[in-house]
Amino acid sequence: MLRGKRAVITGGGGGFGQALCVWLAREGVDVDFSARREEDIEKTCALIAAEGGMARGYLCDLAQPESVSQFSSQVLHSDRPIDILILNAAQWLSGTIDEQSSSEIVNTVSSGLTGSILLTQTLLSGLRRSDGADIIAIISACGIPNFTDSIAHPAFFASKHGLSGFLTKLSAHLSKENIRVTGLYPPDFELTGLDAHVDRQTRMGERLVNGRSIWETMRFVLTQPRSCHISTIYFQGPTREDLAHQALI
């Protein structure tokens, strides 16, 4: 059901973002992605090309508005519509309010929030050319009200709460144009491999959620009829701190 669509993904140079690029390409999706390093672009493109897929990578630092603008221009250079936009990239920051520099705080908020807002704004023209576009954001449990069980820095929490608010308003606005907006709020999760099957034997709370489960949830959202708009998905699962504490008991 996804074959022939075109997706734009931020943070596709490694980790979960790279896995998303590969998994979407395996579905027959034409992938455009951003990364901050040329060597990471080459790795992701090589993985997809080796399986016969199509991907194009572009340098982009979401913390820099001019870099976001350049990336958007490159993506929009094609006349093809954008069917899927996945807001995945965000700078991680841990610690307390007095443990990080002002530049790290600014970059955290800029990359995880401001950059995503600006990119969405500039790519709307491409999304509107699609017969039915989807915007999906990986927000994280740090964007859930009253959630504090994480070593993430308060600025990271602020970024995720801001992205959550942005998506809530955007979803109401764009639903009139047949553009679905979905926010995913996963807890800490692990990526055990591109081909790994999800562990269906482990009991709840015994290990981290697998990134493959996050992807399969995203795929479910993307393949629903247009009459089905899933705006918010919460996941339950332990944090790394929870598991470390259990190991000491």
Secondary structure by P-SEA (a helix, b strand, c coil): ccccbbbbbccccccaaaaaaaaaaaaccccccccccaaaaaaaaaaaaaacccbbbbbbccccaaaaaaaaaaaacccccccbbbccbbbbbbcccccccaaaaaaaaaaacaaaaaaaaaaaaaaaaccbbbbbbbcccccccccccccccaaaaaaaaaaaaaaaaaaaaaccccbbbbbbbbcbbbbcccccccccccccccccccaaaaaaaaaaaaaccccccccbbbbbbbcaaaaaaaaac
